[in-house]
Amino acid sequence: MADKVSSTRWFGLALQALIVLANHDGVCPSSMMAEKLNSQSTFYVKY
């Protein structure tokens, strides 16, 4: 995600992440979160 990410996109990702966390019991590794969000476990955003 080297391109600038819109605030709408950020909100959507945050909402999806909250849903994943709500449905997961205990610690949720970034790799699992990324898999559920169809993303990478780390990404760089250029401002």
N, CA, C, O and CB atoms as a CASP TS submission, in Angstrom:
PFRMAT TS
TARGET T0000
AUTHOR 0000-0000-0000
METHOD Language model
MODEL 1
PARENT N/A
ATOM      1  N   MET     1       0.834  -1.193   0.000  1.00  0.00           N
ATOM      2  CA  MET     1       0.000   0.000   0.000  1.00  0.00           C
ATOM      3  C   MET     1       0.870   1.245   0.000  1.00  0.00           C
ATOM      4  O   MET     1       0.797   2.053   0.926  1.00  0.00           O
ATOM      5  CB  MET     1      -0.944   0.004   1.210  1.00  0.00           C
ATOM      6  N   ALA     2       1.659   1.402  -0.986  1.00  0.00           N
ATOM      7  CA  ALA     2       2.545   2.555  -1.062  1.00  0.00           C
ATOM      8  C   ALA     2       1.777   3.826  -1.391  1.00  0.00           C
ATOM      9  O   ALA     2       2.260   4.923  -1.113  1.00  0.00           O
ATOM     10  CB  ALA     2       3.628   2.320  -2.098  1.00  0.00           C
ATOM     11  N   ASP     3       0.597   3.701  -1.974  1.00  0.00           N
ATOM     12  CA  ASP     3      -0.202   4.871  -2.307  1.00  0.00           C
ATOM     13  C   ASP     3      -0.878   5.418  -1.056  1.00  0.00           C
ATOM     14  O   ASP     3      -1.047   4.716  -0.059  1.00  0.00           O
ATOM     15  CB  ASP     3      -1.251   4.526  -3.379  1.00  0.00           C
ATOM     16  N   LYS     4      -1.255   6.680  -1.135  1.00  0.00           N
ATOM     17  CA  LYS     4      -1.954   7.305  -0.027  1.00  0.00           C
ATOM     18  C   LYS     4      -3.316   6.633   0.151  1.00  0.00           C
ATOM     19  O   LYS     4      -4.047   6.426  -0.817  1.00  0.00           O
ATOM     20  CB  LYS     4      -2.114   8.831  -0.264  1.00  0.00           C
ATOM     21  N   VAL     5      -3.643   6.301   1.384  1.00  0.00           N
ATOM     22  CA  VAL     5      -4.890   5.603   1.683  1.00  0.00           C
ATOM     23  C   VAL     5      -5.908   6.622   2.165  1.00  0.00           C
ATOM     24  O   VAL     5      -5.614   7.435   3.041  1.00  0.00           O
ATOM     25  CB  VAL     5      -4.675   4.484   2.746  1.00  0.00           C
ATOM     26  N   SER     6      -7.109   6.579   1.592  1.00  0.00           N
ATOM     27  CA  SER     6      -8.143   7.541   1.963  1.00  0.00           C
ATOM     28  C   SER     6      -8.673   7.254   3.366  1.00  0.00           C
ATOM     29  O   SER     6      -8.562   6.132   3.859  1.00  0.00           O
ATOM     30  CB  SER     6      -9.293   7.512   0.944  1.00  0.00           C
ATOM     31  N   SER     7      -9.243   8.262   3.997  1.00  0.00           N
ATOM     32  CA  SER     7      -9.795   8.079   5.342  1.00  0.00           C
ATOM     33  C   SER     7     -10.967   7.106   5.318  1.00  0.00           C
ATOM     34  O   SER     7     -11.225   6.425   6.311  1.00  0.00           O
ATOM     35  CB  SER     7     -10.240   9.428   5.931  1.00  0.00           C
ATOM     36  N   THR     8     -11.673   7.035   4.202  1.00  0.00           N
ATOM     37  CA  THR     8     -12.767   6.075   4.070  1.00  0.00           C
ATOM     38  C   THR     8     -12.225   4.652   4.106  1.00  0.00           C
ATOM     39  O   THR     8     -12.803   3.776   4.749  1.00  0.00           O
ATOM     40  CB  THR     8     -13.552   6.318   2.767  1.00  0.00           C
ATOM     41  N   ARG     9     -11.125   4.429   3.421  1.00  0.00           N
ATOM     42  CA  ARG     9     -10.489   3.112   3.412  1.00  0.00           C
ATOM     43  C   ARG     9      -9.999   2.739   4.811  1.00  0.00           C
ATOM     44  O   ARG     9     -10.179   1.606   5.259  1.00  0.00           O
ATOM     45  CB  ARG     9      -9.317   3.088   2.413  1.00  0.00           C
ATOM     46  N   TRP    10      -9.368   3.721   5.507  1.00  0.00           N
ATOM     47  CA  TRP    10      -8.896   3.478   6.869  1.00  0.00           C
ATOM     48  C   TRP    10     -10.055   3.092   7.770  1.00  0.00           C
ATOM     49  O   TRP    10      -9.942   2.156   8.562  1.00  0.00           O
ATOM     50  CB  TRP    10      -8.180   4.716   7.427  1.00  0.00           C
ATOM     51  N   PHE    11     -11.170   3.805   7.659  1.00  0.00           N
ATOM     52  CA  PHE    11     -12.335   3.513   8.492  1.00  0.00           C
ATOM     53  C   PHE    11     -12.843   2.106   8.223  1.00  0.00           C
ATOM     54  O   PHE    11     -13.168   1.369   9.155  1.00  0.00           O
ATOM     55  CB  PHE    11     -13.451   4.537   8.243  1.00  0.00           C
ATOM     56  N   GLY    12     -12.912   1.733   6.950  1.00  0.00           N
ATOM     57  CA  GLY    12     -13.365   0.395   6.592  1.00  0.00           C
ATOM     58  C   GLY    12     -12.465  -0.686   7.160  1.00  0.00           C
ATOM     59  O   GLY    12     -12.949  -1.687   7.687  1.00  0.00           O
ATOM     60  N   LEU    13     -11.144  -0.488   7.055  1.00  0.00           N
ATOM     61  CA  LEU    13     -10.197  -1.457   7.619  1.00  0.00           C
ATOM     62  C   LEU    13     -10.324  -1.540   9.130  1.00  0.00           C
ATOM     63  O   LEU    13     -10.284  -2.630   9.701  1.00  0.00           O
ATOM     64  CB  LEU    13      -8.765  -1.085   7.239  1.00  0.00           C
ATOM     65  N   ALA    14     -10.476  -0.391   9.780  1.00  0.00           N
ATOM     66  CA  ALA    14     -10.608  -0.372  11.238  1.00  0.00           C
ATOM     67  C   ALA    14     -11.872  -1.100  11.678  1.00  0.00           C
ATOM     68  O   ALA    14     -11.853  -1.861  12.646  1.00  0.00           O
ATOM     69  CB  ALA    14     -10.622   1.073  11.759  1.00  0.00           C
ATOM     70  N   LEU    15     -12.951  -0.870  10.978  1.00  0.00           N
ATOM     71  CA  LEU    15     -14.209  -1.533  11.306  1.00  0.00           C
ATOM     72  C   LEU    15     -14.103  -3.043  11.108  1.00  0.00           C
ATOM     73  O   LEU    15     -14.559  -3.812  11.954  1.00  0.00           O
ATOM     74  CB  LEU    15     -15.346  -0.969  10.452  1.00  0.00           C
ATOM     75  N   GLN    16     -13.511  -3.467  10.011  1.00  0.00           N
ATOM     76  CA  GLN    16     -13.319  -4.896   9.767  1.00  0.00           C
ATOM     77  C   GLN    16     -12.418  -5.513  10.831  1.00  0.00           C
ATOM     78  O   GLN    16     -12.673  -6.628  11.288  1.00  0.00           O
ATOM     79  CB  GLN    16     -12.723  -5.127   8.371  1.00  0.00           C
ATOM     80  N   ALA    17     -11.372  -4.801  11.226  1.00  0.00           N
ATOM     81  CA  ALA    17     -10.463  -5.297  12.259  1.00  0.00           C
ATOM     82  C   ALA    17     -11.192  -5.467  13.591  1.00  0.00           C
ATOM     83  O   ALA    17     -10.971  -6.450  14.298  1.00  0.00           O
ATOM     84  CB  ALA    17      -9.270  -4.342  12.425  1.00  0.00           C
ATOM     85  N   LEU    18     -12.051  -4.522  13.932  1.00  0.00           N
ATOM     86  CA  LEU    18     -12.825  -4.633  15.165  1.00  0.00           C
ATOM     87  C   LEU    18     -13.751  -5.841  15.138  1.00  0.00           C
ATOM     88  O   LEU    18     -13.933  -6.509  16.155  1.00  0.00           O
ATOM     89  CB  LEU    18     -13.633  -3.365  15.396  1.00  0.00           C
ATOM     90  N   ILE    19     -14.330  -6.119  13.993  1.00  0.00           N
ATOM     91  CA  ILE    19     -15.207  -7.282  13.862  1.00  0.00           C
ATOM     92  C   ILE    19     -14.407  -8.572  14.035  1.00  0.00           C
ATOM     93  O   ILE    19     -14.851  -9.495  14.717  1.00  0.00           O
ATOM     94  CB  ILE    19     -15.923  -7.273  12.493  1.00  0.00           C
ATOM     95  N   VAL    20     -13.232  -8.631  13.420  1.00  0.00           N
ATOM     96  CA  VAL    20     -12.373  -9.811  13.572  1.00  0.00           C
ATOM     97  C   VAL    20     -12.013  -9.999  15.044  1.00  0.00           C
ATOM     98  O   VAL    20     -12.095 -11.110  15.568  1.00  0.00           O
ATOM     99  CB  VAL    20     -11.084  -9.676  12.710  1.00  0.00           C
ATOM    100  N   LEU    21     -11.616  -8.915  15.710  1.00  0.00           N
ATOM    101  CA  LEU    21     -11.250  -9.004  17.118  1.00  0.00           C
ATOM    102  C   LEU    21     -12.432  -9.411  17.999  1.00  0.00           C
ATOM    103  O   LEU    21     -12.264 -10.172  18.952  1.00  0.00           O
ATOM    104  CB  LEU    21     -10.691  -7.675  17.590  1.00  0.00           C
ATOM    105  N   ALA    22     -13.600  -8.917  17.689  1.00  0.00           N
ATOM    106  CA  ALA    22     -14.787  -9.260  18.473  1.00  0.00           C
ATOM    107  C   ALA    22     -15.133 -10.744  18.343  1.00  0.00           C
ATOM    108  O   ALA    22     -15.670 -11.344  19.273  1.00  0.00           O
ATOM    109  CB  ALA    22     -15.979  -8.405  18.031  1.00  0.00           C
ATOM    110  N   ASN    23     -14.823 -11.328  17.189  1.00  0.00           N
ATOM    111  CA  ASN    23     -15.137 -12.731  16.961  1.00  0.00           C
ATOM    112  C   ASN    23     -14.008 -13.669  17.373  1.00  0.00           C
ATOM    113  O   ASN    23     -14.145 -14.888  17.268  1.00  0.00           O
ATOM    114  CB  ASN    23     -15.464 -12.947  15.513  1.00  0.00           C
ATOM    115  N   HIS    24     -12.882 -13.105  17.847  1.00  0.00           N
ATOM    116  CA  HIS    24     -11.721 -13.911  18.221  1.00  0.00           C
ATOM    117  C   HIS    24     -11.528 -13.838  19.727  1.00  0.00           C
ATOM    118  O   HIS    24     -11.597 -12.761  20.319  1.00  0.00           O
ATOM    119  CB  HIS    24     -10.443 -13.433  17.479  1.00  0.00           C
ATOM    120  N   ASP    25     -11.286 -14.984  20.340  1.00  0.00           N
ATOM    121  CA  ASP    25     -11.078 -15.033  21.782  1.00  0.00           C
ATOM    122  C   ASP    25      -9.582 -15.056  22.082  1.00  0.00           C
ATOM    123  O   ASP    25      -8.876 -15.943  21.603  1.00  0.00           O
ATOM    124  CB  ASP    25     -11.778 -16.269  22.399  1.00  0.00           C
ATOM    125  N   GLY    26      -9.094 -14.115  22.853  1.00  0.00           N
ATOM    126  CA  GLY    26      -7.681 -14.078  23.217  1.00  0.00           C
ATOM    127  C   GLY    26      -6.874 -13.207  22.280  1.00  0.00           C
ATOM    128  O   GLY    26      -7.399 -12.324  21.601  1.00  0.00           O
ATOM    129  N   VAL    27      -5.566 -13.485  22.265  1.00  0.00           N
ATOM    130  CA  VAL    27      -4.630 -12.714  21.444  1.00  0.00           C
ATOM    131  C   VAL    27      -4.831 -13.051  19.969  1.00  0.00           C
ATOM    132  O   VAL    27      -4.979 -14.216  19.602  1.00  0.00           O
ATOM    133  CB  VAL    27      -3.167 -12.995  21.869  1.00  0.00           C
ATOM    134  N   CYS    28      -4.834 -12.031  19.139  1.00  0.00           N
ATOM    135  CA  CYS    28      -5.010 -12.226  17.701  1.00  0.00           C
ATOM    136  C   CYS    28      -3.745 -11.761  16.983  1.00  0.00           C
ATOM    137  O   CYS    28      -3.511 -10.557  16.872  1.00  0.00           O
ATOM    138  CB  CYS    28      -6.267 -11.454  17.176  1.00  0.00           C
ATOM    139  N   PRO    29      -2.924 -12.693  16.494  1.00  0.00           N
ATOM    140  CA  PRO    29      -1.692 -12.313  15.799  1.00  0.00           C
ATOM    141  C   PRO    29      -1.978 -11.496  14.539  1.00  0.00           C
ATOM    142  O   PRO    29      -3.026 -11.650  13.911  1.00  0.00           O
ATOM    143  CB  PRO    29      -0.889 -13.560  15.436  1.00  0.00           C
ATOM    144  N   SER    30      -1.037 -10.632  14.182  1.00  0.00           N
ATOM    145  CA  SER    30      -1.223  -9.790  12.999  1.00  0.00           C
ATOM    146  C   SER    30      -1.355 -10.631  11.736  1.00  0.00           C
ATOM    147  O   SER    30      -2.057 -10.233  10.806  1.00  0.00           O
ATOM    148  CB  SER    30      -0.059  -8.812  12.854  1.00  0.00           C
ATOM    149  N   SER    31      -0.699 -11.778  11.684  1.00  0.00           N
ATOM    150  CA  SER    31      -0.803 -12.633  10.499  1.00  0.00           C
ATOM    151  C   SER    31      -2.229 -13.157  10.323  1.00  0.00           C
ATOM    152  O   SER    31      -2.727 -13.246   9.201  1.00  0.00           O
ATOM    153  CB  SER    31       0.182 -13.809  10.600  1.00  0.00           C
ATOM    154  N   MET    32      -2.876 -13.499  11.426  1.00  0.00           N
ATOM    155  CA  MET    32      -4.261 -13.970  11.340  1.00  0.00           C
ATOM    156  C   MET    32      -5.198 -12.817  10.968  1.00  0.00           C
ATOM    157  O   MET    32      -6.121 -12.985  10.170  1.00  0.00           O
ATOM    158  CB  MET    32      -4.701 -14.608  12.679  1.00  0.00           C
ATOM    159  N   MET    33      -4.947 -11.655  11.555  1.00  0.00           N
ATOM    160  CA  MET    33      -5.747 -10.475  11.235  1.00  0.00           C
ATOM    161  C   MET    33      -5.616 -10.142   9.749  1.00  0.00           C
ATOM    162  O   MET    33      -6.609  -9.850   9.083  1.00  0.00           O
ATOM    163  CB  MET    33      -5.312  -9.267  12.102  1.00  0.00           C
ATOM    164  N   ALA    34      -4.403 -10.187   9.241  1.00  0.00           N
ATOM    165  CA  ALA    34      -4.157  -9.896   7.828  1.00  0.00           C
ATOM    166  C   ALA    34      -4.873 -10.893   6.934  1.00  0.00           C
ATOM    167  O   ALA    34      -5.441 -10.520   5.908  1.00  0.00           O
ATOM    168  CB  ALA    34      -2.659  -9.910   7.529  1.00  0.00           C
ATOM    169  N   GLU    35      -4.846 -12.147   7.320  1.00  0.00           N
ATOM    170  CA  GLU    35      -5.529 -13.171   6.526  1.00  0.00           C
ATOM    171  C   GLU    35      -7.029 -12.895   6.463  1.00  0.00           C
ATOM    172  O   GLU    35      -7.639 -13.000   5.399  1.00  0.00           O
ATOM    173  CB  GLU    35      -5.270 -14.571   7.115  1.00  0.00           C
ATOM    174  N   LYS    36      -7.616 -12.547   7.591  1.00  0.00           N
ATOM    175  CA  LYS    36      -9.058 -12.259   7.647  1.00  0.00           C
ATOM    176  C   LYS    36      -9.417 -11.000   6.855  1.00  0.00           C
ATOM    177  O   LYS    36     -10.507 -10.904   6.291  1.00  0.00           O
ATOM    178  CB  LYS    36      -9.511 -12.099   9.104  1.00  0.00           C
ATOM    179  N   LEU    37      -8.487 -10.033   6.817  1.00  0.00           N
ATOM    180  CA  LEU    37      -8.747  -8.774   6.121  1.00  0.00           C
ATOM    181  C   LEU    37      -8.253  -8.786   4.680  1.00  0.00           C
ATOM    182  O   LEU    37      -8.348  -7.785   3.970  1.00  0.00           O
ATOM    183  CB  LEU    37      -8.099  -7.635   6.865  1.00  0.00           C
ATOM    184  N   ASN    38      -7.720  -9.943   4.254  1.00  0.00           N
ATOM    185  CA  ASN    38      -7.179 -10.078   2.900  1.00  0.00           C
ATOM    186  C   ASN    38      -6.133  -8.991   2.646  1.00  0.00           C
ATOM    187  O   ASN    38      -6.192  -8.259   1.658  1.00  0.00           O
ATOM    188  CB  ASN    38      -8.313  -9.997   1.844  1.00  0.00           C
ATOM    189  N   SER    39      -5.171  -8.912   3.576  1.00  0.00           N
ATOM    190  CA  SER    39      -4.141  -7.884   3.539  1.00  0.00           C
ATOM    191  C   SER    39      -2.807  -8.493   3.930  1.00  0.00           C
ATOM    192  O   SER    39      -2.675  -9.715   4.002  1.00  0.00           O
ATOM    193  CB  SER    39      -4.499  -6.706   4.470  1.00  0.00           C
ATOM    194  N   GLN    40      -1.814  -7.641   4.185  1.00  0.00           N
ATOM    195  CA  GLN    40      -0.520  -8.083   4.686  1.00  0.00           C
ATOM    196  C   GLN    40      -0.439  -7.781   6.173  1.00  0.00           C
ATOM    197  O   GLN    40      -1.104  -6.869   6.664  1.00  0.00           O
ATOM    198  CB  GLN    40       0.643  -7.399   3.917  1.00  0.00           C
ATOM    199  N   SER    41       0.382  -8.552   6.896  1.00  0.00           N
ATOM    200  CA  SER    41       0.464  -8.349   8.340  1.00  0.00           C
ATOM    201  C   SER    41       1.136  -7.031   8.691  1.00  0.00           C
ATOM    202  O   SER    41       0.929  -6.509   9.786  1.00  0.00           O
ATOM    203  CB  SER    41       1.214  -9.495   8.989  1.00  0.00           C
ATOM    204  N   THR    42       1.932  -6.486   7.790  1.00  0.00           N
ATOM    205  CA  THR    42       2.493  -5.149   7.959  1.00  0.00           C
ATOM    206  C   THR    42       2.375  -4.418   6.632  1.00  0.00           C
ATOM    207  O   THR    42       2.481  -5.028   5.568  1.00  0.00           O
ATOM    208  CB  THR    42       3.982  -5.206   8.443  1.00  0.00           C
ATOM    209  N   PHE    43       2.161  -3.147   6.694  1.00  0.00           N
ATOM    210  CA  PHE    43       2.141  -2.368   5.464  1.00  0.00           C
ATOM    211  C   PHE    43       2.574  -0.955   5.757  1.00  0.00           C
ATOM    212  O   PHE    43       2.454  -0.469   6.881  1.00  0.00           O
ATOM    213  CB  PHE    43       0.749  -2.382   4.820  1.00  0.00           C
ATOM    214  N   TYR    44       3.072  -0.312   4.747  1.00  0.00           N
ATOM    215  CA  TYR    44       3.607   1.042   4.848  1.00  0.00           C
ATOM    216  C   TYR    44       2.642   2.002   4.171  1.00  0.00           C
ATOM    217  O   TYR    44       2.198   1.766   3.047  1.00  0.00           O
ATOM    218  CB  TYR    44       5.025   1.139   4.211  1.00  0.00           C
ATOM    219  N   VAL    45       2.330   3.065   4.855  1.00  0.00           N
ATOM    220  CA  VAL    45       1.480   4.098   4.269  1.00  0.00           C
ATOM    221  C   VAL    45       2.300   5.367   4.133  1.00  0.00           C
ATOM    222  O   VAL    45       2.852   5.869   5.112  1.00  0.00           O
ATOM    223  CB  VAL    45       0.203   4.346   5.132  1.00  0.00           C
ATOM    224  N   LYS    46       2.375   5.874   2.934  1.00  0.00           N
ATOM    225  CA  LYS    46       3.140   7.094   2.641  1.00  0.00           C
ATOM    226  C   LYS    46       2.207   8.299   2.789  1.00  0.00           C
ATOM    227  O   LYS    46       1.171   8.365   2.128  1.00  0.00           O
ATOM    228  CB  LYS    46       3.767   7.042   1.195  1.00  0.00           C
ATOM    229  N   TYR    47       2.566   9.236   3.642  1.00  0.00           N
ATOM    230  CA  TYR    47       1.741  10.432   3.858  1.00  0.00           C
ATOM    231  C   TYR    47       2.221  11.572   3.017  1.00  0.00           C
ATOM    232  O   TYR    47       1.647  12.660   3.067  1.00  0.00           O
ATOM    233  CB  TYR    47       1.743  10.838   5.318  1.00  0.00           C
TER
END
